[in-house]
Amino acid sequence: MSRKQRTEGQAKRDLVKLCAFVALIIAAFTFTFGGLFNGSIVGDILNLVAKIALLIAIAFPAYQFSRGLNKGWKIVFWIALVIYVLGCVFGMLNINIGK
């Protein structure tokens, strides 16, 4: 019985699926345990870890999708990614710009 060879595209899709699955599990646990430590630095760190895990789960498939689009949408992807990362960092540092 011979096994089918996996193509490079299949391997990339499997990696994206694995990253999304692992990120979901990590985010679920860190959001759960982060709630136990609400208001403490440990809770803040766990919340940041969850946000980064979800970023990984979203960024890989979004990047692959944007690669097939024109340059404008690729720029939109990178801007949105930077805004998300800055939102995670500033949220972690509790910086209130409006005060």
All heavy atoms as an XYZ file, in Angstrom:
767
protein
N       0.835     -1.171      0.000
C       0.000      0.000      0.000
C       0.889      1.246      0.000
O       1.729      1.408      0.869
C      -0.847     -0.033      1.263
C      -1.961      0.938      1.187
S      -3.141      0.561      2.259
C      -3.786      0.835      3.414
N       0.723      2.098     -0.970
C       1.561      3.293     -1.032
C       0.799      4.495     -0.482
O      -0.408      4.607     -0.635
C       1.997      3.556     -2.470
O       0.910      4.028     -3.216
N       1.554      5.342      0.168
C       0.969      6.569      0.718
C       1.123      7.678     -0.303
O       2.118      7.753     -1.009
C       1.681      6.954      2.000
C       1.443      5.954      3.104
C       2.112      6.389      4.346
N       1.539      7.682      4.748
C       1.768      8.264      5.898
N       2.558      7.700      6.766
N       1.220      9.418      6.195
N       0.146      8.571     -0.334
C       0.230      9.721     -1.224
C       1.235     10.720     -0.676
O       1.340     10.911      0.528
C      -1.129     10.411     -1.334
C      -2.143      9.651     -2.131
C      -3.405     10.484     -2.251
C      -4.419      9.812     -3.110
N      -5.646     10.605     -3.228
N       1.949     11.330     -1.580
C       2.894     12.374     -1.200
C       2.119     13.651     -0.874
O       1.169     13.995     -1.564
C       3.856     12.667     -2.352
C       4.854     11.579     -2.598
C       5.986     11.623     -1.584
O       6.172     12.605     -0.884
N       6.732     10.544     -1.504
N       2.521     14.317      0.194
C       1.912     15.606      0.528
C       2.580     16.690     -0.281
O       3.796     16.725     -0.421
C       2.102     15.921      2.017
C       1.131     15.241      2.882
C       1.270     15.568      4.324
N       2.032     16.754      4.643
C       2.000     17.354      5.816
N       1.258     16.869      6.764
N       2.721     18.408      6.061
N       1.776     17.575     -0.789
C       2.332     18.701     -1.533
C       2.739     19.790     -0.545
O       2.360     19.769      0.629
C       1.314     19.274     -2.531
O       0.217     19.808     -1.802
C       0.843     18.208     -3.502
N       3.491     20.744     -1.039
C       3.913     21.861     -0.189
C       2.702     22.673      0.269
O       2.634     23.123      1.412
C       4.883     22.755     -0.959
C       5.455     23.873     -0.126
C       6.463     24.721     -0.889
O       6.943     24.287     -1.943
O       6.761     25.815     -0.400
N       1.726     22.840     -0.607
C       0.506     23.564     -0.250
C      -0.261     22.867      0.862
O      -0.771     23.521      1.779
N      -0.347     21.544      0.788
C      -1.030     20.795      1.848
C      -0.294     20.932      3.170
O      -0.909     21.063      4.221
C      -1.144     19.315      1.466
C      -2.133     19.037      0.378
C      -2.044     17.602     -0.109
O      -0.969     17.010     -0.121
N      -3.172     17.059     -0.519
N       1.028     20.905      3.120
C       1.821     21.043      4.337
C       1.615     22.419      4.966
O       1.477     22.543      6.181
C       3.298     20.816      4.039
N       1.556     23.465      4.140
C       1.312     24.816      4.662
C      -0.069     24.920      5.281
O      -0.245     25.528      6.334
C       1.468     25.858      3.550
C       2.895     26.131      3.164
C       2.963     27.182      2.080
C       4.390     27.427      1.653
N       4.480     28.401      0.569
N      -1.075     24.337      4.611
C      -2.435     24.381      5.158
C      -2.509     23.626      6.478
O      -3.179     24.053      7.407
C      -3.430     23.819      4.153
C      -3.761     24.784      3.037
C      -4.890     24.277      2.174
N      -4.575     23.063      1.449
C      -3.918     23.008      0.295
N      -3.509     24.129     -0.276
N      -3.680     21.862     -0.298
N      -1.805     22.489      6.558
C      -1.792     21.730      7.809
C      -1.121     22.528      8.920
O      -1.568     22.497     10.066
C      -1.082     20.388      7.619
C      -1.897     19.408      6.792
O      -3.111     19.657      6.600
O      -1.319     18.402      6.337
N      -0.060     23.251      8.614
C       0.619     24.081      9.611
C      -0.305     25.190     10.098
O      -0.379     25.461     11.301
C       1.904     24.673      9.032
C       2.652     25.634      9.962
C       3.142     24.900     11.202
C       3.800     26.282      9.225
N      -1.026     25.809      9.182
C      -1.955     26.876      9.558
C      -3.055     26.311     10.462
O      -3.402     26.909     11.481
C      -2.560     27.543      8.306
C      -3.724     28.443      8.663
C      -1.492     28.331      7.569
N      -3.578     25.154     10.101
C      -4.616     24.526     10.928
C      -4.080     24.174     12.309
O      -4.755     24.377     13.316
C      -5.151     23.274     10.238
C      -5.949     23.554      8.995
C      -6.341     22.255      8.320
C      -6.990     22.498      6.976
N      -7.295     21.240      6.279
N      -2.866     23.656     12.372
C      -2.258     23.312     13.656
C      -2.044     24.559     14.499
O      -2.365     24.575     15.694
C      -0.920     22.594     13.440
C      -0.126     22.284     14.709
C      -0.873     21.273     15.567
C       1.259     21.780     14.354
N      -1.527     25.621     13.893
C      -1.317     26.879     14.630
C      -2.634     27.420     15.161
O      -2.713     27.881     16.306
C      -0.654     27.919     13.742
S       1.081     27.607     13.409
N      -3.668     27.375     14.351
C      -4.974     27.869     14.786
C      -5.509     27.039     15.947
O      -6.035     27.574     16.925
C      -5.959     27.854     13.624
N      -5.366     25.729     15.875
C      -5.853     24.849     16.936
C      -5.103     25.088     18.238
O      -5.710     25.270     19.302
C      -5.718     23.385     16.500
C      -6.173     22.414     17.544
C      -7.523     22.210     17.766
C      -5.256     21.704     18.300
C      -7.955     21.311     18.728
C      -5.676     20.816     19.263
C      -7.026     20.619     19.487
N      -3.775     25.121     18.160
C      -2.963     25.335     19.361
C      -3.239     26.718     19.950
O      -3.364     26.870     21.168
C      -1.459     25.152     19.033
C      -0.587     25.596     20.187
C      -1.174     23.699     18.689
N      -3.367     27.716     19.102
C      -3.636     29.065     19.591
C      -4.987     29.137     20.290
O      -5.119     29.806     21.322
C      -3.599     30.058     18.434
N      -5.974     28.456     19.761
C      -7.290     28.439     20.406
C      -7.220     27.793     21.780
O      -7.782     28.307     22.750
C      -8.299     27.705     19.522
C      -9.706     27.590     20.087
C     -10.328     28.968     20.228
C     -10.552     26.713     19.193
N      -6.509     26.695     21.894
C      -6.360     26.010     23.189
C      -5.620     26.919     24.173
O      -6.044     27.083     25.327
C      -5.605     24.671     23.015
C      -6.369     23.732     22.077
C      -5.339     24.016     24.361
C      -7.749     23.350     22.543
N      -4.522     27.514     23.744
C      -3.752     28.409     24.616
C      -4.604     29.593     25.059
O      -4.631     29.958     26.234
C      -2.470     28.898     23.906
C      -1.481     27.750     23.745
C      -1.821     30.048     24.670
C      -0.294     28.075     22.861
N      -5.319     30.190     24.114
C      -6.157     31.342     24.446
C      -7.259     30.955     25.432
O      -7.537     31.696     26.382
C      -6.767     31.933     23.180
N      -7.875     29.811     25.229
C      -8.940     29.372     26.132
C      -8.413     29.196     27.553
O      -9.040     29.660     28.515
C      -9.553     28.065     25.627
N      -7.271     28.545     27.692
C      -6.705     28.344     29.027
C      -6.253     29.657     29.661
O      -6.491     29.896     30.841
C      -5.527     27.364     28.988
C      -5.967     25.930     28.962
C      -5.707     25.145     27.854
C      -6.639     25.369     30.035
C      -6.113     23.830     27.809
C      -7.050     24.045     30.002
C      -6.788     23.267     28.883
N      -5.604     30.505     28.867
C      -5.099     31.742     29.464
C      -6.220     32.713     29.805
O      -6.128     33.414     30.807
C      -4.065     32.429     28.558
O      -4.623     32.626     27.265
C      -2.805     31.609     28.437
N      -7.271     32.748     28.998
C      -8.416     33.586     29.366
C      -9.079     33.052     30.630
O      -9.490     33.815     31.499
C      -9.438     33.672     28.234
C      -9.062     34.625     27.132
C      -9.316     34.316     25.816
C      -8.462     35.846     27.411
C      -8.982     35.190     24.795
C      -8.121     36.727     26.398
C      -8.382     36.397     25.083
N      -9.173     31.732     30.748
C      -9.783     31.124     31.940
C      -8.957     31.414     33.188
O      -9.480     31.902     34.191
C      -9.917     29.599     31.761
O     -10.735     29.358     30.620
C     -10.551     28.965     32.982
N      -7.664     31.126     33.118
C      -6.824     31.330     34.290
C      -6.525     32.813     34.517
O      -6.286     33.219     35.647
C      -5.531     30.524     34.192
C      -5.786     29.046     34.237
C      -5.404     28.235     33.182
C      -6.432     28.466     35.305
C      -5.647     26.869     33.209
C      -6.680     27.113     35.342
C      -6.286     26.312     34.292
N      -6.547     33.604     33.454
C      -6.373     35.041     33.601
C      -7.509     35.645     34.410
O      -7.308     36.591     35.163
N      -8.706     35.086     34.282
C      -9.844     35.541     35.073
C      -9.670     35.274     36.554
O     -10.165     36.023     37.395
N      -8.954     34.209     36.877
C      -8.685     33.902     38.286
C      -7.743     34.919     38.917
O      -7.786     35.149     40.118
C      -8.072     32.495     38.420
C      -8.969     31.335     38.003
C      -8.185     30.033     38.063
C     -10.202     31.255     38.888
N      -6.891     35.497     38.074
C      -5.908     36.472     38.557
C      -6.261     37.882     38.104
O      -5.386     38.712     37.875
C      -4.508     36.114     38.048
C      -4.035     34.766     38.493
C      -4.031     33.695     37.615
C      -3.603     34.569     39.785
C      -3.595     32.449     38.023
C      -3.164     33.332     40.204
C      -3.156     32.270     39.324
N      -7.535     38.160     37.945
C      -7.994     39.445     37.422
C      -7.468     40.605     38.266
O      -7.560     40.602     39.482
C      -9.523     39.475     37.393
C     -10.055     40.609     36.564
O      -9.329     41.226     35.799
N     -11.328     40.886     36.726
N      -6.908     41.604     37.602
C      -6.396     42.784     38.286
C      -4.948     42.670     38.723
O      -4.368     43.641     39.184
N      -4.345     41.505     38.564
C      -2.943     41.346     38.958
C      -2.068     41.305     37.715
O      -2.546     41.179     36.590
C      -2.751     40.051     39.762
O      -2.932     38.924     38.925
N      -0.771     41.395     37.913
C       0.168     41.344     36.793
C       0.120     39.973     36.120
O       0.267     39.872     34.902
C       1.604     41.731     37.239
C       2.532     41.892     36.021
C       2.166     40.696     38.174
C       2.235     43.105     35.206
N      -0.115     38.925     36.877
C      -0.208     37.570     36.304
C      -1.400     37.505     35.355
O      -1.304     36.964     34.253
C      -0.318     36.507     37.422
C      -0.574     35.132     36.828
C       0.925     36.505     38.279
N      -2.527     38.073     35.779
C      -3.707     38.101     34.917
C      -3.463     38.894     33.648
O      -3.903     38.486     32.563
N      -2.757     40.006     33.763
C      -2.434     40.818     32.593
C      -1.527     40.068     31.620
O      -1.705     40.132     30.405
C      -1.768     42.127     33.008
C      -2.727     43.082     33.701
O      -3.961     42.890     33.568
O      -2.248     44.011     34.375
N      -0.549     39.365     32.157
C       0.368     38.600     31.316
C      -0.371     37.467     30.615
O      -0.190     37.231     29.418
C       1.562     38.077     32.137
C       2.443     39.248     32.549
C       2.351     37.036     31.349
C       3.532     38.884     33.540
N      -1.236     36.760     31.339
C      -2.006     35.682     30.720
C      -2.943     36.222     29.645
O      -3.128     35.593     28.599
C      -2.791     34.912     31.780
C      -1.958     34.041     32.719
C      -2.838     33.419     33.794
C      -1.224     32.960     31.943
N      -3.512     37.381     29.872
C      -4.372     38.002     28.876
C      -3.574     38.357     27.623
O      -4.037     38.160     26.503
C      -5.038     39.243     29.467
C      -6.137     39.775     28.602
O      -6.652     39.089     27.733
N      -6.510     41.021     28.840
N      -2.364     38.876     27.794
C      -1.508     39.196     26.654
C      -1.131     37.931     25.883
O      -1.152     37.919     24.645
C      -0.249     39.927     27.118
C       0.739     40.301     26.010
C       0.095     41.289     25.032
C       2.000     40.885     26.604
N      -0.803     36.854     26.593
C      -0.462     35.584     25.937
C      -1.645     35.096     25.100
O      -1.475     34.626     23.967
C      -0.037     34.533     26.979
C       0.050     33.152     26.366
C       1.294     34.919     27.603
N      -2.857     35.221     25.642
C      -4.043     34.797     24.905
C      -4.229     35.630     23.648
O      -4.542     35.102     22.573
C      -5.277     34.902     25.794
N      -4.017     36.935     23.748
C      -4.170     37.802     22.580
C      -3.128     37.482     21.517
O      -3.422     37.492     20.323
C      -4.070     39.266     22.989
C      -5.289     39.754     23.751
C      -5.115     41.190     24.175
C      -6.306     41.683     24.965
N      -6.127     43.063     25.429
N      -1.907     37.189     21.934
C      -0.858     36.841     20.976
C      -1.163     35.500     20.314
O      -0.954     35.329     19.112
C       0.521     36.838     21.668
C       0.914     38.268     22.040
C       1.582     36.205     20.773
C       2.135     38.373     22.914
N      -1.672     34.548     21.087
C      -2.034     33.243     20.516
C      -3.129     33.404     19.466
O      -3.069     32.794     18.391
C      -2.486     32.290     21.623
N      -4.113     34.239     19.763
C      -5.168     34.478     18.774
C      -4.636     35.228     17.563
O      -5.079     34.991     16.431
C      -6.328     35.231     19.417
C      -7.149     34.412     20.409
C      -8.221     35.267     21.053
C      -7.769     33.210     19.731
N      -3.687     36.105     17.775
C      -3.054     36.801     16.653
C      -2.406     35.801     15.708
O      -2.557     35.891     14.492
C      -2.011     37.794     17.165
C      -1.098     38.405     16.102
C      -1.907     39.316     15.178
C       0.034     39.159     16.745
N      -1.700     34.830     16.268
C      -1.048     33.812     15.444
C      -2.090     33.018     14.670
O      -1.915     32.737     13.480
C      -0.172     32.896     16.315
C       1.025     33.683     16.862
C       0.299     31.676     15.537
C       1.781     32.981     17.955
N      -3.186     32.681     15.339
C      -4.230     31.900     14.676
C      -4.887     32.677     13.543
O      -5.308     32.089     12.549
C      -5.288     31.478     15.700
N      -4.968     33.978     13.676
C      -5.623     34.799     12.665
C      -4.639     35.261     11.597
O      -4.968     35.306     10.413
C      -6.284     36.024     13.328
C      -7.435     35.578     14.220
C      -6.768     37.018     12.298
C      -7.958     36.667     15.123
N      -3.425     35.589     11.981
C      -2.475     36.215     11.059
C      -2.033     35.289      9.928
O      -1.936     35.732      8.782
C      -1.255     36.715     11.829
N      -1.767     34.018     10.232
C      -1.292     33.113      9.176
C      -2.308     32.940      8.051
O      -1.970     33.151      6.884
C      -0.890     31.751      9.748
C       0.443     31.745     10.424
C       0.571     31.301     11.723
C       1.575     32.186      9.773
C       1.797     31.293     12.357
C       2.818     32.186     10.393
C       2.923     31.733     11.690
N      -3.551     32.577      8.364
C      -4.494     32.446      7.236
C      -4.816     33.777      6.573
O      -5.030     33.838      5.359
C      -5.743     31.815      7.858
C      -5.587     31.898      9.324
C      -4.145     32.116      9.610
N      -4.840     34.861      7.336
C      -5.113     36.168      6.737
C      -3.984     36.574      5.789
O      -4.232     37.134      4.721
C      -5.300     37.221      7.826
N      -2.755     36.278      6.165
C      -1.622     36.594      5.295
C      -1.687     35.782      4.009
O      -1.482     36.317      2.916
C      -0.301     36.339      6.015
C       0.892     36.548      5.125
C       1.274     37.822      4.733
C       1.628     35.463      4.663
C       2.366     38.018      3.898
C       2.713     35.653      3.829
C       3.080     36.921      3.450
O       4.153     37.108      2.617
N      -1.982     34.491      4.142
C      -2.072     33.650      2.947
C      -3.189     34.135      2.028
O      -3.050     34.128      0.812
C      -2.282     32.193      3.335
C      -1.036     31.564      3.898
C      -1.233     30.094      4.229
O      -2.342     29.598      4.247
N      -0.136     29.416      4.520
N      -4.296     34.568      2.619
C      -5.394     35.094      1.816
C      -4.986     36.379      1.114
O      -5.259     36.566     -0.074
C      -6.619     35.333      2.694
C      -7.789     35.910      1.956
C      -8.558     35.112      1.138
C      -8.099     37.251      2.067
C      -9.632     35.636      0.440
C      -9.176     37.791      1.384
C      -9.946     36.975      0.569
N      -4.307     37.264      1.834
C      -3.940     38.561      1.255
C      -2.887     38.427      0.167
O      -2.781     39.304     -0.696
C      -3.462     39.521      2.342
O      -2.187     39.135      2.830
N      -2.119     37.357      0.175
C      -1.097     37.173     -0.860
C      -1.704     37.080     -2.256
O      -1.067     37.453     -3.232
C      -0.281     35.917     -0.586
C       0.692     36.098      0.550
C       1.450     34.842      0.856
N       2.158     34.344     -0.323
C       2.711     33.158     -0.406
N       2.649     32.327      0.622
N       3.334     32.774     -1.498
N      -2.932     36.595     -2.341
C      -3.573     36.472     -3.641
C      -4.294     37.730     -4.090
O      -4.873     37.747     -5.168
N      -4.272     38.760     -3.279
C      -4.980     39.998     -3.604
C      -4.002     41.050     -4.124
O      -2.791     40.843     -4.108
C      -5.703     40.508     -2.358
C      -6.732     39.549     -1.750
C      -7.277     40.114     -0.457
C      -7.841     39.256     -2.736
N      -4.560     42.184     -4.520
C      -3.676     43.230     -5.035
C      -2.940     43.926     -3.889
O      -3.186     43.674     -2.717
C      -4.451     44.237     -5.909
C      -5.495     45.000     -5.125
O      -5.388     45.170     -3.927
N      -6.509     45.476     -5.828
N      -2.028     44.808     -4.260
C      -1.125     45.442     -3.295
C      -1.872     46.233     -2.224
O      -1.457     46.269     -1.068
C      -0.150     46.353     -4.031
C       0.940     46.899     -3.173
C       1.935     47.682     -4.005
C       3.063     48.186     -3.136
N       4.069     48.896     -3.931
N      -2.988     46.868     -2.588
C      -3.760     47.648     -1.618
C      -4.247     46.812     -0.447
O      -4.194     47.246      0.711
N      -4.718     45.612     -0.740
C      -5.211     44.739      0.338
C      -4.066     44.200      1.189
O      -4.237     43.954      2.384
C      -6.044     43.600     -0.233
C      -7.376     44.089     -0.694
C      -7.812     44.191     -1.982
C      -8.430     44.586      0.132
N      -9.071     44.719     -1.997
C      -9.482     44.967     -0.724
C      -8.586     44.749      1.500
C     -10.675     45.496     -0.242
C      -9.780     45.272      1.974
C     -10.804     45.640      1.116
N      -2.906     44.003      0.587
C      -1.740     43.584      1.373
C      -1.350     44.679      2.363
O      -0.997     44.392      3.505
C      -0.563     43.253      0.457
C      -0.789     42.016     -0.375
C       0.351     41.794     -1.337
C       0.017     40.666     -2.288
N       1.018     40.492     -3.329
N      -1.442     45.930      1.910
C      -1.144     47.057      2.805
C      -2.166     47.115      3.929
O      -1.814     47.336      5.093
C      -1.097     48.372      1.997
C       0.110     48.357      1.051
C      -1.054     49.582      2.915
C       0.114     49.478      0.042
N      -3.438     46.900      3.596
C      -4.487     46.879      4.621
C      -4.198     45.783      5.652
O      -4.346     45.994      6.866
C      -5.885     46.675      3.985
C      -6.942     46.376      5.027
C      -6.267     47.885      3.157
N      -3.758     44.611      5.190
C      -3.419     43.515      6.110
C      -2.331     43.951      7.089
O      -2.456     43.769      8.301
C      -2.956     42.272      5.339
C      -2.279     41.259      6.219
C      -3.020     40.410      7.015
C      -0.894     41.174      6.275
C      -2.401     39.492      7.844
C      -0.265     40.255      7.092
C      -1.028     39.407      7.880
N      -1.246     44.520      6.572
C      -0.124     44.898      7.437
C      -0.504     46.014      8.407
O      -0.091     45.999      9.572
C       1.100     45.283      6.607
C       1.741     44.063      6.011
C       1.748     43.694      4.705
C       2.429     43.024      6.717
N       2.394     42.493      4.552
C       2.833     42.059      5.773
C       2.751     42.815      8.054
C       3.526     40.911      6.122
C       3.450     41.663      8.399
C       3.837     40.730      7.446
N      -1.301     46.969      7.959
C      -1.753     48.037      8.853
C      -2.619     47.459      9.969
O      -2.451     47.799     11.147
C      -2.501     49.129      8.065
C      -1.519     49.900      7.173
C      -3.243     50.080      9.000
C      -2.185     50.849      6.197
N      -3.552     46.572      9.609
C      -4.417     45.959     10.616
C      -3.606     45.123     11.600
O      -3.872     45.134     12.809
C      -5.475     45.094      9.935
N      -2.592     44.425     11.108
C      -1.747     43.612     11.983
C      -0.985     44.494     12.970
O      -0.927     44.188     14.178
C      -0.771     42.791     11.140
C       0.123     41.823     11.887
C      -0.721     40.712     12.514
C       1.144     41.218     10.940
N      -0.435     45.596     12.488
C       0.297     46.520     13.363
C      -0.643     47.124     14.409
O      -0.294     47.217     15.591
C       1.000     47.621     12.533
C       1.504     48.744     13.412
C       2.147     47.016     11.733
N      -1.844     47.510     13.988
C      -2.813     48.070     14.940
C      -3.173     47.059     16.009
O      -3.255     47.394     17.196
C      -4.065     48.577     14.195
C      -3.720     49.820     13.371
C      -5.205     48.870     15.161
C      -4.824     50.255     12.431
N      -3.366     45.806     15.621
C      -3.698     44.763     16.597
C      -2.557     44.579     17.601
O      -2.782     44.523     18.808
C      -3.997     43.437     15.890
C      -4.441     42.361     16.840
C      -5.777     42.202     17.164
C      -3.525     41.493     17.439
C      -6.199     41.228     18.045
C      -3.932     40.522     18.322
C      -5.270     40.391     18.618
O      -5.666     39.421     19.499
N      -1.337     44.488     17.092
C      -0.179     44.296     17.982
C      -0.028     45.485     18.926
O       0.191     45.313     20.132
C       1.111     44.061     17.163
C       2.335     44.108     18.047
C       1.025     42.733     16.432
N      -0.157     46.700     18.403
C      -0.061     47.881     19.264
C      -1.181     47.896     20.301
O      -0.964     48.294     21.447
C      -0.085     49.157     18.421
C       1.155     49.426     17.575
C       0.934     50.648     16.697
C       2.380     49.583     18.442
N      -2.373     47.468     19.888
C      -3.482     47.385     20.832
C      -3.191     46.404     21.953
O      -3.509     46.666     23.121
N      -2.569     45.281     21.620
C      -2.190     44.303     22.656
C      -1.154     44.897     23.603
O      -1.273     44.774     24.813
C      -1.630     43.037     22.011
S      -2.838     42.018     21.180
N      -0.136     45.534     23.047
C       0.944     46.080     23.871
C       0.429     47.223     24.733
O       0.668     47.253     25.945
C       2.122     46.545     22.989
C       3.135     47.317     23.809
C       2.771     45.356     22.311
N      -0.276     48.189     24.136
C      -0.768     49.317     24.925
C      -1.814     48.883     25.927
O      -1.903     49.442     27.015
C      -1.307     50.427     24.025
C      -0.232     51.188     23.311
C      -0.414     51.599     22.009
C       0.965     51.489     23.932
C       0.569     52.305     21.339
C       1.954     52.194     23.280
C       1.754     52.604     21.973
N      -2.599     47.868     25.588
C      -3.563     47.326     26.542
C      -2.858     46.676     27.722
O      -3.304     46.781     28.866
N      -1.742     46.034     27.452
C      -0.964     45.391     28.500
C      -0.313     46.432     29.411
O      -0.229     46.269     30.619
C       0.112     44.498     27.873
C       1.052     43.854     28.849
S       0.180     42.743     29.940
C       1.498     42.292     31.026
N       0.130     47.543     28.814
C       0.805     48.578     29.596
C      -0.185     49.513     30.285
O       0.222     50.382     31.040
C       1.733     49.378     28.688
C       2.885     48.615     28.064
C       3.652     49.510     27.107
C       3.801     48.028     29.113
N      -1.456     49.354     29.989
C      -2.510     50.208     30.561
C      -2.240     51.684     30.311
O      -2.326     52.508     31.208
C      -2.691     49.947     32.055
C      -3.275     48.591     32.308
O      -4.124     48.122     31.553
N      -2.838     47.957     33.383
N      -1.893     52.005     29.083
C      -1.641     53.388     28.711
C      -2.969     53.973     28.231
O      -3.586     53.484     27.312
C      -0.576     53.492     27.606
C       0.756     52.995     28.130
C      -0.475     54.909     27.078
C       1.833     52.909     27.092
N      -3.402     55.035     28.891
C      -4.628     55.713     28.496
C      -4.256     57.026     27.826
O      -3.824     57.970     28.464
C      -5.514     55.975     29.721
C      -6.023     54.689     30.321
O      -6.347     53.755     29.596
N      -6.087     54.632     31.636
N      -4.429     57.063     26.523
C      -4.043     58.239     25.763
C      -5.006     59.404     26.031
O      -4.621     60.550     25.996
C      -3.984     57.895     24.252
C      -2.888     56.859     24.036
C      -3.721     59.127     23.410
C      -2.826     56.297     22.644
N      -6.260     59.106     26.326
C      -7.264     60.138     26.492
C      -7.158     60.927     27.789
O      -7.785     61.958     27.955
N      -6.372     60.513     28.741
C      -6.280     61.192     30.044
C      -5.313     62.330     30.020
O      -4.306     62.404     29.517
C      -5.905     60.227     31.146
C      -7.068     59.388     31.559
C      -6.692     58.602     32.783
C      -7.897     57.885     33.340
N      -7.611     57.162     34.528
